[in-house]
Amino acid sequence: MLAAIALESGDAETAIQLYGTAIARWPDRAEPYYKRANTSNRLGRMDLALADYDRAIGLDPAHARALCNRGAVLDRLGRREEALVSYDRAIAVDSLDFLTHYNRGTVLKDLKRLEEALESYDKAIEVKPDFVDALINRGNVLEELRRHEAALSSFERAIELKPIHGEAFHGRAVALQSLKRFDLALADYDKAIALKPDFAPFYVARGNLLLHWQRYDAAVASYLKAIELKPTELDGHVGLGQSFMRLKQLDRAINSFDQAVMLDAGRSFLLGMRSAAKMQACDWDHWTAELDMIRAGMEKKRAVCNPMTLAALLDSPQLSRAAAESWIREEAPPDDVLGVIASRPRSAKIRIGYFSSDFRMHPVALLAAGLLERHDRTRFDITAFDFGPPAGDVMQARLRKAFDRFIDVSQRSDLEVAALAREMQIDIAVDLNGITEQCRSKVFAVRAAPIQINYLGYPGTMGARYMDYLIADTTVVPPALQAHYAEKIIYLPDSFLPFDSSYAIAEKTFTREELGLPADGLVFCCFNNTNKITPTVFDSWMRILVRIDRSVMWLSPTNATAAANLKKEASRRGVDPGRLKFATRLAALPEHVARLRTADLFLDTFPYNAHATALDALWAGLPVLTCEGQGFASRVASSLLRTVGLPHLITGSIAQYEDTATALAADAARLMQLRATLAQARWTTALFDTARYARNLESAYEQIHDRYHSGAAPAHINEPRPLQLLCRP
């Protein structure tokens, strides 16, 4: 009694002493040990608490409360499997102890044994139907299991019972966000914040929704509030950096990522996020050290860098696959929640579903539009699953006519999109995003179709066993490097990159003066995004400028931060920054392509080549010089050049790249000949023959469809036969 009074008055130390006195007097009684254990537990003295719970249980093996609390201590000590044993013993003694079922569910949830956790929470709620915390945790588990509607119901029941519970509104907001009901989700985040205005994680969650919803300024405000409340809020700094990236406020983005790295450099993909921001800004301070950190992490197969970012940093098919696999593992692991797709008879036409966030004025759409319009509708039925932001531009209007049906699924959950594709009996699901911004890989993780293809938007393997094929060619994926790709390869006979032969070039002839270029001297150019410009590439460009008098480097329109940094880097290398020329942004693409004709030679980046930009240049008649690497992204320009008949513009080293650029710059006749070759190629080469490309792709679709219906597993398609070596005479 005295110990209990001391405890109630806040004097835990005295309570422990009094419980010790009781134990000395009655050493064979379990209760004093149990109560002293509870007091030690409250004080955070876990080892002492565990010892006393063990003594109490030794004296009374049926002491359910001691067994339950012992499990809680073991859980706090990180000994979760032992905690489960203790909880199971408690339940065997008292199966109606709702708290034990609840605690057991929490341990199972932490162990990612989600179905078992759900059973435990269900049992706790069965015993105590008004157990709000159990309803909330049950909803959290259902959300992790991607059972969003069921999670929603659980949170709604919790809110009915306790309408002032912030976590319940937060949980419902998460479920609503997963279901793409953004307005309702935002309202619930606001309710959660109103109930707990000083709780930083609620502001982070709200910011995450706004970031995903592309309301970047509002996301910034939410993240800043979270950081104000809790300066060490890691996810707040990460979200803030991502928002600043979208707003092109790169210095602020880098600063936010730096803050996050100081808090936890091991946070998934954080090092890659910072590198992406710095690459966009051409901020190369600490470049080597940061690259070494990323390389070391990838070699250990840790989730340190998004694979798209890695492709611009390192030329390694092996590490690219590791990066993709780590991303899939973290963001979109295989999920059998919808079960296996039942076999069905062949339909009259092969049903193709194209899934993308880029059915608008975007490079993917510009490349694919002509192909989509040329699909043979007597053999193929094609559907667009559009999960991008509202566009309403001329490209989207064109694509709406190109498809048999164009479905806006932006407001549907991943499960709903996959279920819809199954209901429509899509035979082949083509992911045009891969692992890129606004991708929806979870749609494919649950299987939208019996055959799933990684195509066009992402240059490399997705590292996911649920993606059956990757569309490529023998240049971007040489047969000798197939081991670095999780998918089976569909080898197209020419370049894998499609082209729209109706792509217009303005008739206007630009003068150099009106473009801000010198009237004489050689104009090198590169219109790739700044995130592809590495210090190594820039070193080469500056050495080329030094070797060619009065030459300039003409670059794409870019952010002010990158332009200032590139000028600074030119000065560091002894080159007048005035020799860097930055183009202005043109609203009309035909005019942009036409102005490319004023340049003399396109100098490619590496390890991430020009892709659509290289096609623009070649279509305009501008020769492209590339340096070929090993990874997919570093071989795309080579694929284009081989297909267009200019393989001698492919170099295999930095030295050869620089020597070739210098030689071409000094040979005006050779440059004119290259332009003439490209002018002729516009009408004769496979690279610009959209109808031929469509036939080749459709042939591949038919082959993989036949394999599926014959019961054969995916296999490489149209794979070139190995060379037969002749014996020496």
C-alpha positions in Angstrom: 0.0 0.0 0.0 2.8 2.5 1.0 4.6 1.7 -2.3 1.5 2.4 -4.3 1.0 5.7 -2.5 4.6 6.7 -3.2 4.2 5.8 -6.8 1.1 7.8 -7.2 2.8 10.8 -5.7 5.6 10.5 -8.2 8.3 9.1 -5.9 9.2 6.0 -7.9 12.5 5.5 -6.1 10.8 5.2 -2.8 8.3 2.8 -4.3 11.1 0.6 -5.5 12.6 0.5 -2.0 9.2 -0.3 -0.4 8.6 -3.1 -2.9 12.1 -4.4 -2.0 11.1 -4.5 1.6 7.9 -6.4 0.7 10.0 -8.9 -1.3 12.3 -9.4 1.7 9.3 -10.1 3.9 7.4 -12.3 1.3 10.0 -13.7 -1.1 7.6 -16.4 -2.4 5.0 -14.0 -3.5 4.9 -13.0 -7.2 3.0 -9.7 -6.8 5.8 -7.5 -5.2 8.2 -8.6 -8.0 5.6 -7.8 -10.6 5.0 -4.3 -9.2 8.6 -3.5 -8.8 9.2 -4.6 -12.3 6.4 -2.2 -13.5 8.1 0.6 -11.6 11.5 -0.2 -13.1 9.9 -0.4 -16.5 8.4 3.1 -16.0 11.9 4.4 -15.1 13.4 2.9 -18.2 15.5 0.3 -16.3 14.7 -2.5 -18.7 17.1 -5.1 -17.5 16.0 -4.8 -13.9 12.3 -4.9 -15.0 12.9 -8.0 -17.0 14.7 -9.8 -14.1 11.7 -9.0 -11.8 9.1 -10.1 -14.3 11.0 -13.4 -14.7 11.0 -13.9 -10.9 7.3 -13.1 -10.7 6.5 -15.6 -13.6 8.8 -18.2 -12.0 6.6 -18.0 -8.8 3.4 -17.8 -10.8 3.6 -19.2 -14.3 0.0 -18.1 -15.0 0.6 -14.5 -14.2 -0.8 -13.1 -17.5 -0.1 -9.5 -16.8 3.6 -10.2 -15.9 3.9 -12.2 -19.1 2.3 -9.3 -21.1 4.5 -6.7 -19.6 7.6 -8.9 -19.9 6.8 -9.0 -23.7 6.7 -5.2 -23.8 10.1 -5.0 -22.1 11.6 -7.5 -24.5 10.1 -5.5 -27.4 11.8 -2.3 -26.1 15.1 -4.2 -25.8 14.8 -5.2 -29.5 14.2 -8.9 -28.6 11.0 -9.1 -30.6 10.9 -12.9 -31.2 11.2 -13.5 -27.5 8.5 -10.8 -26.9 6.2 -12.8 -29.1 6.8 -16.0 -27.1 5.9 -14.1 -23.9 2.7 -12.7 -25.4 1.7 -16.1 -26.6 2.2 -17.5 -23.1 0.0 -14.6 -21.7 -2.7 -15.3 -24.3 -2.7 -19.0 -23.4 -3.4 -18.0 -19.8 -5.9 -15.3 -20.6 -7.2 -15.2 -24.2 -9.5 -12.2 -23.4 -6.7 -9.8 -22.5 -7.1 -7.3 -25.3 -3.9 -5.4 -24.4 -1.8 -8.5 -25.0 -3.3 -9.1 -28.4 -2.7 -5.4 -29.2 1.0 -5.5 -28.1 1.5 -8.8 -30.0 0.1 -7.1 -33.1 2.5 -4.2 -32.7 5.5 -6.5 -32.6 4.3 -8.4 -35.6 3.8 -5.2 -37.5 7.4 -4.1 -36.7 8.6 -7.5 -37.9 6.6 -6.9 -41.2 4.5 -10.0 -40.5 1.5 -8.0 -41.5 -1.2 -10.6 -41.9 -0.4 -12.0 -38.4 -0.4 -8.5 -37.0 -3.8 -7.9 -38.5 -5.2 -11.0 -36.8 -3.9 -9.8 -33.5 -5.5 -6.4 -33.9 -8.7 -8.0 -35.0 -8.7 -10.2 -31.8 -8.1 -7.1 -29.6 -11.0 -5.3 -31.2 -13.2 -8.4 -30.9 -12.5 -8.4 -27.2 -12.8 -4.6 -26.9 -14.8 -3.2 -29.8 -14.1 0.4 -28.7 -10.3 0.0 -28.6 -9.4 3.1 -30.7 -5.7 2.5 -30.7 -6.2 -1.0 -32.0 -8.5 0.3 -34.8 -5.8 2.9 -35.8 -3.0 0.4 -35.9 -5.2 -2.1 -37.7 -5.8 0.7 -40.3 -2.1 1.3 -40.6 -1.4 -2.4 -41.2 -4.2 -2.5 -43.8 -2.6 0.5 -45.5 0.8 -1.2 -45.6 -1.0 -4.2 -47.2 -2.5 -1.8 -49.8 -6.0 -2.6 -48.7 -6.9 1.0 -48.8 -10.7 0.8 -48.6 -10.5 -1.5 -45.6 -8.0 0.8 -43.9 -10.3 3.7 -44.5 -13.1 1.9 -42.7 -10.9 1.1 -39.7 -9.9 4.8 -39.4 -13.5 5.9 -39.8 -14.6 3.6 -37.0 -11.8 5.1 -34.8 -13.0 8.6 -35.6 -16.6 7.7 -34.7 -15.4 6.5 -31.3 -13.0 9.3 -30.6 -13.4 12.3 -32.9 -10.6 14.2 -31.3 -7.9 11.6 -32.1 -5.3 13.3 -34.4 -3.7 10.0 -35.4 -7.0 8.7 -36.6 -7.5 11.6 -39.0 -3.8 11.3 -40.1 -4.3 7.6 -40.8 -7.5 8.3 -42.8 -5.7 11.0 -44.7 -2.9 8.5 -45.7 -5.6 6.0 -46.9 -7.4 8.7 -48.9 -4.1 9.8 -50.4 -3.4 6.3 -51.5 -6.9 6.2 -53.1 -6.0 9.5 -54.9 -8.7 11.4 -53.1 -6.4 14.3 -52.5 -9.0 17.0 -51.5 -10.4 14.8 -48.8 -6.9 13.7 -47.7 -5.8 17.3 -47.3 -8.8 18.1 -45.2 -8.0 15.2 -42.9 -4.4 16.3 -42.6 -5.6 19.7 -41.6 -7.9 18.2 -39.0 -5.1 16.1 -37.5 -2.9 19.3 -37.3 -5.7 21.2 -35.6 -5.9 18.5 -33.0 -2.1 18.3 -32.5 -0.7 21.6 -33.8 2.7 21.0 -32.3 3.3 17.5 -33.9 5.8 17.9 -36.7 5.2 14.6 -38.5 1.6 15.7 -39.4 3.0 18.7 -41.2 5.5 16.4 -43.0 2.7 14.1 -44.1 0.7 17.1 -45.3 3.8 18.3 -47.2 4.2 14.9 -48.8 0.7 15.1 -50.2 1.2 18.6 -51.5 4.5 17.6 -53.1 2.9 14.6 -54.8 0.0 16.9 -55.9 2.5 19.3 -57.4 1.5 22.1 -55.1 5.1 22.9 -54.4 4.8 26.3 -52.7 2.2 25.0 -50.2 4.4 21.9 -49.6 7.4 24.2 -48.8 5.2 26.0 -46.2 4.2 22.7 -44.6 7.7 21.3 -44.4 9.0 24.6 -43.0 6.5 24.4 -40.2 7.5 20.9 -39.4 11.2 22.0 -39.2 10.3 25.0 -37.1 8.6 22.6 -34.6 11.4 20.0 -34.8 14.6 21.1 -36.4 15.8 17.5 -36.5 12.8 16.3 -38.5 14.6 14.4 -41.2 11.7 13.8 -43.6 10.9 17.5 -43.4 14.3 18.5 -44.7 14.1 15.8 -47.4 10.7 16.9 -48.6 11.8 20.5 -48.5 14.7 19.7 -50.7 12.5 17.8 -53.2 10.0 20.7 -53.3 12.8 23.3 -53.9 14.1 21.0 -56.7 10.7 21.2 -58.4 10.6 25.0 -58.0 14.1 25.2 -59.6 15.4 26.8 -56.4 18.5 24.6 -56.5 20.7 26.4 -53.9 17.9 26.0 -51.4 17.4 22.4 -52.4 21.0 21.6 -51.9 21.0 23.3 -48.5 18.0 21.2 -47.4 19.6 18.0 -48.6 22.8 18.9 -46.8 20.8 19.4 -43.6 19.2 16.0 -44.1 22.6 14.3 -44.7 24.0 15.8 -41.5 21.0 14.2 -39.6 21.2 10.8 -41.3 23.4 10.1 -44.3 22.0 6.6 -44.5 18.4 7.6 -45.2 17.2 5.8 -48.3 18.2 7.5 -51.6 19.2 10.7 -49.8 22.8 10.8 -51.1 21.3 10.4 -54.6 18.8 13.2 -54.1 21.5 15.6 -53.1 23.7 14.6 -56.0 20.7 15.1 -58.4 20.2 18.6 -57.1 23.9 19.4 -57.3 24.1 18.0 -60.9 21.1 20.1 -61.9 22.9 23.1 -60.5 26.4 22.1 -61.9 27.7 22.4 -58.4 30.7 20.1 -58.3 32.1 20.9 -54.9 33.1 17.7 -53.2 32.2 15.8 -56.4 34.8 13.0 -56.0 34.1 12.3 -52.3 30.3 12.3 -52.8 30.6 10.0 -55.8 32.8 7.6 -53.9 30.2 7.5 -51.1 27.5 6.6 -53.6 29.6 4.0 -55.3 30.5 2.4 -52.0 26.9 2.2 -51.0 25.8 0.7 -54.3 28.5 -1.9 -54.2 27.0 -3.0 -50.9 23.5 -2.9 -52.6 22.2 -0.3 -50.2 19.4 2.1 -51.3 21.6 5.2 -51.6 20.7 6.5 -55.1 17.8 6.5 -57.5 18.8 4.6 -60.6 18.0 7.5 -62.9 20.4 9.7 -61.0 23.0 7.0 -60.9 22.9 6.7 -64.7 24.3 10.2 -65.0 27.0 9.6 -62.4 28.5 6.2 -63.1 28.8 4.0 -66.2 28.2 0.6 -64.6 25.5 -1.8 -65.8 26.1 -3.9 -62.6 25.6 -0.9 -60.2 22.6 0.3 -62.3 20.9 -3.0 -61.7 21.8 -2.9 -58.0 20.3 0.6 -57.8 17.1 -0.4 -59.6 16.7 -3.5 -57.4 17.1 -1.4 -54.3 14.5 1.1 -55.5 12.0 -1.7 -56.3 12.7 -3.3 -52.9 12.0 0.0 -51.1 9.2 1.5 -53.3 7.4 -1.2 -55.3 8.1 -4.8 -54.2 6.2 -7.6 -55.8 2.7 -7.9 -54.4 0.2 -10.8 -54.9 -2.7 -9.0 -53.3 -4.7 -9.4 -56.6 -3.7 -13.0 -57.1 -2.6 -14.7 -60.3 -4.2 -13.6 -63.5 -6.3 -16.4 -64.8 -5.5 -17.8 -68.2 -7.9 -16.8 -70.9 -8.4 -17.6 -74.6 -6.9 -15.5 -77.3 -8.9 -12.5 -78.4 -9.3 -11.4 -82.0 -6.8 -8.6 -81.4 -3.9 -8.3 -79.0 -4.9 -5.8 -76.3 -2.0 -3.4 -75.6 -2.1 -1.1 -72.6 0.3 1.9 -72.6 0.7 3.3 -69.1 2.3 6.7 -68.6 2.3 10.1 -66.8 3.7 11.7 -70.0 0.8 11.7 -72.5 1.4 15.4 -73.0 4.0 17.7 -74.5 6.9 15.6 -73.2 9.9 13.8 -74.9 8.2 10.4 -74.4 5.1 11.5 -76.1 7.0 13.3 -78.9 8.9 10.1 -79.6 6.0 7.7 -79.4 3.1 9.6 -81.1 3.9 8.5 -84.6 4.3 4.9 -83.6 1.0 4.9 -81.7 -0.9 6.4 -84.7 0.6 3.6 -86.9 -0.4 0.6 -84.9 -2.3 -1.9 -87.1 -5.9 -1.7 -85.7 -6.8 -4.9 -87.4 -4.4 -6.8 -85.2 -4.0 -4.6 -82.1 -6.3 -2.8 -79.7 -4.5 -0.1 -77.8 -5.5 1.7 -74.6 -3.9 4.6 -72.9 -3.8 4.6 -69.1 -3.0 8.2 -68.3 -1.9 9.0 -64.7 -0.2 12.3 -65.4 -1.2 15.8 -64.4 -3.9 17.6 -66.3 -2.5 18.8 -69.6 -5.0 19.7 -72.3 -2.2 20.6 -74.7 -2.0 19.8 -78.5 0.0 16.7 -77.9 -2.5 15.2 -75.5 -5.3 16.0 -78.0 -3.4 14.2 -80.7 -2.8 11.2 -78.5 -6.5 11.0 -77.5 -7.2 10.4 -81.2 -4.3 7.9 -81.6 -5.6 5.4 -79.0 -8.8 3.2 -79.2 -9.5 4.6 -75.7 -7.8 7.1 -73.5 -8.5 6.6 -69.8 -7.6 9.1 -67.1 -6.6 7.0 -64.1 -4.8 9.8 -62.2 -7.5 9.7 -59.5 -7.4 5.9 -59.1 -5.2 4.0 -56.7 -2.5 1.6 -58.0 -4.7 -1.4 -57.2 -7.7 0.1 -58.9 -5.6 0.8 -62.1 -4.3 -2.8 -62.1 -7.7 -4.2 -61.5 -9.2 -2.1 -64.3 -6.5 -3.4 -66.7 -7.3 -6.9 -65.7 -11.0 -6.3 -66.1 -10.3 -5.0 -69.6 -8.3 -8.2 -70.3 -5.2 -6.2 -71.3 -2.7 -8.8 -72.8 0.4 -6.7 -72.7 1.0 -3.8 -70.2 3.7 -1.4 -71.4 5.2 0.8 -68.8 6.4 4.0 -70.5 7.7 5.5 -67.2 9.9 2.9 -65.6 11.7 4.3 -62.6 11.2 8.0 -63.3 9.4 10.9 -61.7 5.6 10.3 -61.3 6.0 6.6 -62.1 3.4 4.1 -60.9 5.5 1.0 -60.5 3.1 -0.5 -57.9 0.5 -0.9 -60.7 2.9 -3.5 -62.2 4.0 -4.9 -58.9 0.5 -6.3 -58.5 0.3 -7.4 -62.2 -1.8 -5.4 -64.5 -1.4 -7.9 -67.3 0.0 -11.4 -68.0 2.9 -9.7 -70.0 4.6 -6.5 -68.7 7.2 -4.5 -70.6 9.6 -1.8 -69.6 9.9 0.6 -72.5 11.2 4.0 -73.6 10.9 6.3 -70.6 13.6 4.7 -68.5 17.0 3.7 -70.0 17.8 0.5 -68.2 16.6 -2.4 -66.2 13.9 -2.0 -63.6 15.4 -4.9 -61.6 11.9 -6.2 -60.9 10.9 -9.8 -61.5 7.3 -8.7 -62.5 8.7 -6.8 -65.5 9.0 -9.6 -68.2 10.6 -7.7 -71.0 12.7 -4.7 -71.9 12.6 -3.2 -75.4 16.2 -2.6 -76.6 18.6 -3.2 -79.5 22.0 -4.9 -79.8 23.8 -1.6 -79.2 22.2 -0.5 -76.0 22.1 -4.0 -74.6 24.8 -6.1 -76.1 24.1 -9.8 -75.6 27.3 -10.1 -73.6 25.8 -7.7 -71.0 22.4 -9.4 -70.6 23.2 -10.6 -67.1 22.9 -7.0 -65.9 19.2 -6.9 -66.9 16.4 -8.5 -64.9 14.1 -8.5 -67.9 14.3 -10.6 -71.0 15.3 -8.4 -73.9 13.2 -7.7 -77.0 15.8 -6.9 -79.6 14.5 -4.6 -82.3 16.4 -4.8 -85.6 17.3 -1.1 -85.7 17.4 1.4 -82.9 15.1 0.8 -80.0 14.2 4.5 -79.9 11.1 5.4 -82.0 10.8 8.6 -84.0 7.8 10.5 -85.4 8.6 11.1 -89.0 5.9 13.9 -89.1 8.0 15.8 -86.6 8.1 19.3 -88.1 11.1 21.6 -88.6 10.3 25.3 -89.0 11.1 26.8 -92.4 12.7 29.8 -90.7 16.5 30.1 -91.2 18.1 31.6 -88.1 21.2 33.7 -88.2 23.8 33.2 -85.6 23.6 36.9 -84.6 19.9 36.6 -83.6 20.7 33.5 -81.5 23.5 35.3 -79.7 26.3 33.3 -81.4 29.4 34.6 -83.1 29.1 35.2 -86.8 32.3 33.2 -87.5 34.2 30.5 -85.7 33.0 27.0 -84.8 29.9 26.4 -82.8 29.8 23.3 -80.7 26.6 22.6 -78.9 24.9 20.4 -76.4 21.2 20.8 -75.6 21.1 18.0 -72.9 19.8 18.9 -69.5 22.5 20.2 -67.1 22.2 17.1 -64.8 24.0 15.2 -67.6 27.0 17.5 -67.5 29.7 15.9 -65.3 33.0 17.5 -64.4 34.6 14.9 -66.7 32.5 16.0 -69.7 33.0 19.7 -69.0 36.8 19.1 -68.7 36.7 17.6 -72.2 34.7 20.4 -73.6 37.0 23.0 -72.2 40.1 21.2 -73.6 38.4 21.2 -77.0 37.6 24.9 -76.9 41.3 25.6 -76.0 42.4 23.5 -79.0 40.0 25.3 -81.4 40.5 29.0 -81.6 37.3 31.2 -81.6 35.1 28.2 -80.9 32.2 28.5 -78.5 30.0 26.0 -76.6 26.3 26.6 -77.1 24.2 25.1 -74.3 20.5 24.6 -73.6 18.4 27.2 -71.7 19.1 26.5 -68.0 18.6 27.8 -64.5 20.6 30.8 -63.4 22.5 28.7 -60.7 23.8 26.3 -63.3 24.8 29.0 -65.8 26.7 30.9 -63.1 28.4 27.7 -61.9 29.4 26.6 -65.5 30.9 30.0 -66.1 32.9 29.8 -62.9 34.1 26.3 -63.8 35.2 27.6 -67.3 37.3 30.2 -65.6 38.9 27.6 -63.4 40.0 25.8 -66.5 41.5 28.8 -68.1 38.6 29.4 -70.6 36.9 32.7 -71.1 33.3 32.2 -69.7 32.1 34.3 -72.5 32.7 31.4 -74.8 29.8 29.6 -73.1 26.6 30.6 -74.9 23.2 29.8 -73.4 20.2 29.6 -75.7 16.9 31.2 -74.8 13.9 29.0 -74.5 11.6 28.8 -77.5 8.0 27.9 -77.1 7.7 26.2 -80.5 9.6 23.0 -80.9 9.8 23.3 -84.8 11.7 26.5 -84.3 14.0 24.9 -81.7 14.9 22.1 -84.1 15.4 24.6 -86.9 17.9 26.7 -84.9 20.1 23.6 -84.3 21.2 23.9 -87.9 23.3 27.0 -87.0 25.6 24.8 -84.9 28.5 22.8 -86.4 28.8 19.8 -84.1 26.8 18.4 -81.3 29.1 17.2 -78.4 27.3 14.5 -76.4 27.5 14.0 -72.7 28.6 10.8 -70.9 27.8 8.5 -69.2 24.2 9.7 -69.8 24.0 10.4 -73.5 21.6 12.5 -75.4 18.5 10.5 -76.3 15.6 12.5 -77.7 17.9 15.5 -78.0 20.3 13.5 -80.2 17.3 12.6 -82.4 16.4 16.3 -82.7 20.0 17.1 -83.8 20.2 14.3 -86.3 16.8 15.1 -87.8 17.9 18.7 -88.2 21.0 17.5 -90.0 23.4 18.3 -87.1 26.2 15.7 -86.6 26.4 14.2 -83.1 29.7 13.0 -81.6 29.4 10.6 -78.7 31.5 8.6 -76.3 30.1 5.1 -75.8 30.2 3.4 -72.5 28.8 0.2 -71.0 25.5 1.1 -69.6 22.2 1.5 -71.4 22.1 5.3 -71.0 25.6 5.6 -72.3 24.9 3.7 -75.5 21.7 5.3 -76.8 23.5 7.9 -79.0 25.6 5.1 -80.4 22.4 3.2 -81.3 21.1 6.2 -83.2 24.4 6.8 -85.0 24.8 3.2 -86.1 21.2 3.1 -87.4 21.6 6.4 -89.3 24.9 5.1 -90.8 27.4 7.3 -89.0 29.2 4.8 -86.7 32.5 6.7 -87.1 31.0 9.4 -84.9 31.1 6.9 -82.0 34.2 7.1 -79.8 35.4 4.7 -77.2 37.4 7.0 -74.9 37.6 10.6 -73.7 40.9 11.1 -75.6 39.4 9.8 -78.9 36.3 11.9 -78.3 38.4 15.1 -78.0 40.7 14.2 -80.9 37.7 13.4 -83.2 36.0 16.7 -82.2 39.2 18.6 -82.9 39.7 16.9 -86.3 36.1 17.5 -87.4 36.4 21.2 -86.4 39.4 21.6 -88.6 37.7 19.8 -91.6 34.9 21.9 -92.9 34.4 19.7 -95.9 34.0 16.6 -93.7 31.3 18.4 -91.6 29.5 19.4 -94.8 29.6 15.8 -96.0 28.2 14.6 -92.7 25.3 17.1 -93.1 24.7 15.8 -96.6 24.6 12.2 -95.3 22.0 13.2 -92.7 19.9 15.1 -95.2 19.7 12.0 -97.4 19.0 9.8 -94.3 15.8 11.7 -93.6 14.2 9.8 -96.4 16.2 6.5 -96.5 17.3 5.4 -93.1 15.5 3.1 -90.7 16.0 5.6 -87.9 13.4 8.0 -89.3 11.1 5.3 -90.7 8.2 5.3 -88.3 6.1 2.8 -90.2 9.0 0.3 -90.3 9.5 0.7 -86.6 5.8 0.1 -85.9 5.9 -3.2 -87.9 9.0 -4.4 -86.1 7.6 -3.6 -82.7 4.3 -5.3 -83.5 6.1 -8.4 -84.7 7.8 -8.5 -81.3 4.5 -8.1 -79.5 3.1 -11.0 -81.5 6.0 -13.2 -80.6 5.8 -12.7 -76.9 2.0 -13.1 -77.0 2.5 -16.4 -78.8 5.0 -17.5 -76.2 2.6 -16.7 -73.4 -0.3 -18.6 -74.9 1.9 -21.6 -75.7 2.8 -21.8 -72.0 6.4 -20.8 -72.6 8.3 -18.5 -70.1 9.6 -15.2 -71.3 12.8 -15.4 -73.3 15.0 -13.1 -75.3 13.3 -12.2 -78.6 15.0 -11.7 -81.9 18.3 -12.3 -80.1 21.2 -12.2 -82.6 23.0 -15.5 -83.1 26.5 -15.6 -81.7 29.3 -15.3 -84.2 30.7 -18.6 -85.5 34.5 -18.5 -85.1 36.5 -20.1 -87.9 39.2 -22.6 -87.1 42.7 -21.7 -88.1 43.9 -23.6 -91.2 
